[in-house]
Amino acid sequence: MNFIETLKLRSKLLFIFILITFGLIVIAITGTLNINSMKKNVDSLYFGSLVPVTELNKILQVYNGGLANTIYKAKNSEIAPLDVRTQINTSLYKIKKVWAEYESHFKRDEELQYVEYTAHEIDSMGIYFSKILNALENGYSLRDISINSFEKKIAHINQTINQLISYEVKVARYERKRFLEVYDSLLFEVGFMLLMVIFAVMVISYYVFKSIQNDQTELELTTKKLKKANKKLENVSYTDSLTGLYNRRYFNLVYEKELKRAKRTHSYITFMMLDIDYFKQYNDCYGHIEGDHALKSVAKVLKDTLKRPGDFVFRLGGEEFGVLLTETPESNSAIIARNICDAVRGREIKHKESNVNEFVTISIGVSCCIADEALKEEILITRADEMLYKSKDSGRDRYSITTNVSEAVPKEVNNKLSAS
């Protein structure tokens, strides 16, 4: 391919690149504007209506629960005057705080009259309870308080706040209707613009690629070279640059493929989730360079321990590693997990900030089962994650294993530990 022909080809490819880039920019700008608009509607619907209702219900709970119970108990001499004062003051403070949070939200002009009236009634109730507190200070007994009068005031404040709640619910319905209308409109606009961009790209690309066909012979050699380069880049994209292990991207591909294969053959599949104990403290103490050395050392243990063709080792992120074993029963999986813990500890990497050992250690969660069609894709990972936290809760520098993967048990395990 001579210089002139190469220049022509580059010009055509550059034109395609500019065209596609322009289309993507248009899509991105349109998407951003519309998403922001939709976000405002969602915020208005949920945070403008549902949160205030929750706050108003909290105030009602304080009136009907804390304050009412205190007065009834005081009337029956079930609690001491000092406790009465404490509970009333605490309840009034909580009402004041929650009401301040409610008032801090955006209020429409037509809503202000409801809010001002309710605020006046809450202030009146505050004055009423302040008089009760003054009476207690002056030595009066709450046994003489008029329960009938008290219950009327509680009923009145309940009615007042419930009216405000009803208004907030009506606003929520109105905002939802507006949101759906805006959403439908935006959906149509985005869809129309995308169709126009795609159509324009297809039409122009047709003429551009038609002219490029004349250079097909010269492009064959370039295509072969690009395939080789892409293959190299693909291998690099699947590898963690620090440890040399497979990365999370490759894990997603391998996990799905091996799980499907295990289901077809009804064979054992094991997933381990590994986490270096107190690694944040290690980095804080020794610095990130030494932290990288520790990660490389743990990676080497995993490479040296797991050498079978059906063993896959990944760095999932940070100090977290993953191991996928095929055709490995529970007993062998447990032995491998124990060997990994021993080998990591055996490298004797100093860790004076660890609460487990003087050396760097690792905690492992293991889930193992014979795969069948009922096995859901995420359960194996969820169980391994649960076992990892069990290992940490049990003292770290150990493994925990389970074969119970028939049904995932939802647990909030993310961010459970304050230090890893």
N, C-alpha and C positions, 0 to 999 in steps of 0.2 A: 504494500500500500504506500503510494508516494505521498509527499508532503501535502500537495493540493487536495488529494482525495481525503487524507486524514483531517485536514482543516474543515472540509465540507461536512464530514461525518460529525466532528466535534460541535460544529455550529448547529447541526440538526438536533443532536442530543441535548445541547445547552438550551435550545428552544423548548424541547419537551420538558426539561427540568424546570425552566422558568414557568411554563404553563401549569404544570402540576403544583408547583410551589404557590403560585397565585391562587389556584383553586383551593388549596389547603388553607391558605391565609383567609380567604373569604369564608370558608366553612368555620374556621376557628373563631373569627370575629363574630360571625352570626351566632354561633353556639354560645360564646361567652356572654354576649348581650342578652340572649334569651334565657340562659341559665340564671343570670343575675336577676332578671325580671321575675322568673319563676321563684327564685329563692326569697325575694321580698314578699311574694304572695304567701309562700309557705310559712315564713316568719310571722306574717300578720295573722295567719290562720291559727297556728299552734301557740306561738309565744305571745300573741296579742290577745288570745281568748282563753285557751286552756290553762295556761299558767295562772292567770288571775283567778280563775274559778277554783283552782287548787288552793290558792292563798286565802280566798274568802272562806272556803270550807275549813281550813285550819283555824281561822278565827272563830267560826261557829263551834268547832270542837272544844276550843278553850272555854268559851262561854258555857256550853252545855255540859262539858266534862269537868275541867279544872275548877272553875269558879262555882258552878252549881253544886258540885260534890262538896266543895269546901264549906259552903254556906250550910248545906244540909247537915254535914257532920258537926259543924260548930253549933247549929241549932240543937242538936241532940247531945252536945257536950262530948263528942267522940274524939276531938282533937283539942290540944292546948291552944290558948290565945296566941302564943308566939308562933306556933305552926300555922295558924290561920293567917296571921299577918304575912308570914313568909310566902305562903301559897298564893295569897291574893296578889301580892306585889309581883311575884314571878309570873303569874298569869297575865296581869296588866302589862307587864314589860313585853311579854311575848306577843300580845295583841298589838301593842304599839309598834313593835318591830315588823311584824308581818304586814300590818296595814301600811307602814312606810314603804315596804317593798312593793305592795300592790299599787300605791300611788305613784311609784317611780316609773311605772310602765306608761307608754303612750296612751293618752286619753283623747277621744274625739270631743268636739265641742258639745254635742248633744248628750254626751255621757257625763259631763262635769257636774250637772245638777244632781244626778244620782249619787255620784261620788261625794259631793259636798254634803248632801243630806245624810248619807251614811256616816261620814266623818263626824258630823254634828251629833248623831245618835251615839256613836262610839265614845265621843268626848263626854256625853251626858252619863253614859254608863260608867266611865272612869270617875266622874265626880261622885256618882252614887257609891261606888266602892271606896272612894277616898273618905266619904263621910263614915262608912262602916269602919274604916281603919282608924279614923279620929275617935270614933266612939270606943273602940277597943283601947286606944291610948288613954282615954279618960276613965277607964275602968268599967265601962258598960259591958254587959253580957249579951252575946248574940242569941241567947235563948229567947229574948224578947222581940227579935226581929220579925217583921210581918212577912211570912212566907208567901202569902197571897200577893202582896205588893212586889216581892222579889220575882215571883214567877211571871207576873205581868210584864215586868221590865225585860226579863229574859225572852219571853215570847215576842215582845215588840222588837227587840234587837234581832231575833231570829228572822222575823218577817221582813225587816228592813234589809238585812244582808241577803236573804233569799231572793228578794226583788232584784237586787244588784246582780246576783248570780244568774237569774233568768235573763236579764239584759245581756250579760256577757255571752250566754248560750245563743241568744238571738244573733248577736254580732258574729259569733263563730259560724253560724249557718249562712249568714250573709257573705262572710269572707270566703267560705267554701264555694258558694255559688259563683262569686267573682273569680276565684282561682280557677275553677273548671272552665269558665268562659275564656279567660286569658290563656289558659293552657291549650285549649283547642285551637285558638287563634294562632298562638305561637307555633304549635305543631304543624299547622297548615303552612305557615310562612317558611319555616325551616325546611319542610319537605319539598315545597315548591322551589326554593333556592337551590337545594341539593340536586333536584332533578335538572334544573337549568344548567348548573355547573357540570354535572355529569354528561349531559347532552352536548354541551359545548366542548368538553374535553374529548368526547368520542368523535365528534365531527372533525375537529382540528387534528386529532391524533390519526384519524384515518388518512388524511392527506399527507401528514408528516411521515407516517410509516410507509405509505405508498412510495414516496420518494426514496426512503431508506432501503427499500428492497433492491434497488440498483447496486447497493454496496454489500449485498448479502455474502458474496464470495469472500470479500476481504474481512468481513466481520466474523467469519467462522473461526479463524485463528484467534482473534481477540476473545471470542466467547469461550473457547477452550481454556485460555489462560485465566479468564475471569472465574471459570468454574473451579479451577485449582485453587485460586486465591480465596474464593468463597468457602471452599472446603476447609482451608487452613483457618480462616476467620471463624467458621462455625465451631471448630474444635476449641479455639481460644475462648469463644463466647460461652462454652459449657464448663470452663475451668475457672476455679477461684485463683486469682493471681498470687495471693499470699501463700496459701498452703499447697497449691497444686491439686487439691481435691475437686471433685465435681461441685458445681454451684447449684443454687436453688432452681435456676431455670432448667438445668438438666434433670434435677430431681423430679420436677413436675412431669417431664416426659417419661423418665424411667419408671416412676411409681405407677403411673397409669398403665403403661405397657405390661409391667410385671404383674400387677394386680389382675389384669384381664387374663394373662397367661395362667396364673395360679387358679383362677376361677374355672378356666377351661379344663385344667388337668386335676382339679381338686387336690392341690398340693399345699404344703406348708408355705406360709409367708410370714416374715418377721420384720417389724420396724422398730428401731431404737432411736430414741431422742436423747442426746447427750449434751450436758451443759457443764462448763468448767466452774467449780465452786468458788464463789467470792472473787470473780474475775475483775469486777469493777474496782474492788479494793486492791487487787494486784496491780492494775494499771495505775491507780492513784499512788501506790507505794513505789513501784519500780519504773514507772514510765511506760509509754506506749511502744517504744522500741522493744523493751523486754517483754511486753505483752504480746507483740508479734512473734517473738521467739518462742514464747510459751504456746501460742496457737500452732506454730509450725511443729513444735515437739509433740503436741497431742495428735496432730495430723499424721505425723510419722508413726506413732503408736498404732493408729487406726490402719494405716497402710500395711504395716508389718504384721498386724494381727489378722487382717481380712484380705486374703489373697486369692480366694476362689473366684472363678469366672462369674458365679452368681452372687458375689458380695459387692455391694455398691456403697461407697462412702461419700458423704456430701458435707460441705460447710454451708449450713442454712443461713448463717448470718451472725456477726458478732462472735461470741464464744459458744454458739450453739451448733452442734453437728448432728447429722442424721446417718443412720446405717440401715440399709435394706438388704435382708437376707432371703434367699429363695431356697425352698426345699430343706429347711432347717427346723427340726422339731424343737419343742419347748426346752427340753433338757440341754440340747446343744446350744441353744440361744442363751440360756442362763450361764453356761460355762464360758461362752464368748464374752458376755457382758462382764462377768467376774474377772476374766483375764484382762479385759481392757482397763478396768478399775485398778487392778494390781500393777499393770504395766505403766499406767500414767503415774501412779504413786511411786513406782520403782525408778522412774527417771530422776527423782529427787530434785525437783526444781523448787528452790526455796520460796516459801510464801509465808512470811511472818505475820501477815494480816489475816490469815485464815483461822477460823474458829474450829476447824476440823483436824488439821494436821499441819506439821511444819513445812510440808511440801505441797505442791499443787496436786489437787485431787479432782475427780470428776464424778458427777451423778448421772445415772442412766435410768430411763424409763423404757420398758420393753413390752410390746404387745405381739402376741404370736397366735396363729390359728391356722386351721385348714380352710382355705378359701372356697366359698361356694357362691352361687348367684345371689344369695340373700345378704352377702357381705357388702355393706355400703362403703363407698370409697373413702369417706372421711373418718370412719369409725376407728380404723387401725391407728391413724395419726392421733385422734382424740384420746384413745386409750393410752398410747405411749406418752402423751403429754401429761395425762393424769398420773401415770406411774412415775414420771420424772418428778412431779411435785410431791408425790408420796416419798420418794427417795430423799428429797430435800427436807421435807418435814420430819423424816425419821433420823436425820443427822448428817446426811450427805456422805460422799465417798462410798457409795454403794449403788446397787441396782434394785429395781422393783419390777416384777414381771407379772403379766396377766394373760390368760387365754380367753377371758370373757369379753368377746367383741361382737356378741350377737345383737346388742342394742346399745347405742351411745347414751351415756348418762350425762346430761348437760351440767357442766360445772363452770363457774367463773374462775378460770385459772390464770387468765392473762393478767399480768402485773400483780400477781399474788404476792410475790416475794419482794421485799424492799431492797434486797441486794442479791445479785447473782454471782 
